[in-house]
Amino acid sequence: MIEMVKRFLLLMAGVAALVGASAQENDGTFRSSMFPKEPIGRWSVGVFGGMDNNTHVVNVGYASDMKYTSMGGTTAGLSAGYHPTGWLTLRGDVAWVQKNYRLDRDSYYVSFVYTESTNNYLLVPVAAEISFGRTFRVAAHIGAYAGYWLTGKRQGQSLSVSYLVSGNEEDTFFDEDYQFDETRDNRFDAGLDFGFGLRMAFAKKIDVSVDMHWYYGLTDVQKNYMTNLNPRYNTTRAIQVGISYWLGKKNGERKAKTEN
């Protein structure tokens, strides 16, 4: 998590440097590549991609030999925004997000046993975003998401009959697709989406963005298929870099056309 925040701050510094280089002429005046003052009723569409880090939150209880650790992944998707005012955006995304994690079984007898889980989700976040600035904007958003667990994969080491017979550790490795169990697995996913970011007007109708997202899962990844189950949730942090295109004309362009 600390490394992700460091990378996010480095990206913000890079965006700020681009602002200083591209948003001003030699005399210090701003170019025309600014966000519209009042983009009432305008839409924007875009694409984004980045990296994420997921934590599988579970109370292991008395199973002290079980240790869950976070794992990184990737994210990408499409975005759309409606801008009723100059500072408010109602946005919706369609995002592919990986929610990966690792489980180690650290005991005296099976210290080498571990499983790395790769989980691909399709998320649809919707959020309200506020932002301020002209060429350079600071933004924050809060909303919710719903999604679906698309596919999974498992790899690692486990005890096997072959290993018990031969003692060859090569027989303990596995790499396989995850087979969903309708009785056990809850493939529906929902929770909160909140975060902050930066925007820079790059051209008359284009802006680039850097965003930090927290996808805070509120749904258990397993169904209540037996008694005394400990719930399991995913909390995912993502850094996304995107580019958006503004539909329609800026207010200044509309005004000039009307006057002509």
Buried (B, 14 or more C-beta within 10 A) or exposed (E): EEEBEEBBEEBBEEBEEBBEEBBEEEEEEEEEBBBBEEBEEBEBEBEBBBBBBBBBBBEEEEEEBBEBEBBEBBBBBBBBBBBEEBBEBBBBBBBBBBBBBBBBBEEEEBEBBBBBBBBBBBBBBBBEBBBEBBBBBEBBBBBBBBBEBEEBBBEBBBBBEEBEEEEEEEBBEEEEEBEEEEEEBBBEBEBBBBBBBBBBBBEBBBBBBBBBBBBBBEBBBBBEEEEEEEEBBBBBBBBBBBBBEBEBBBBEBEEEEEEE
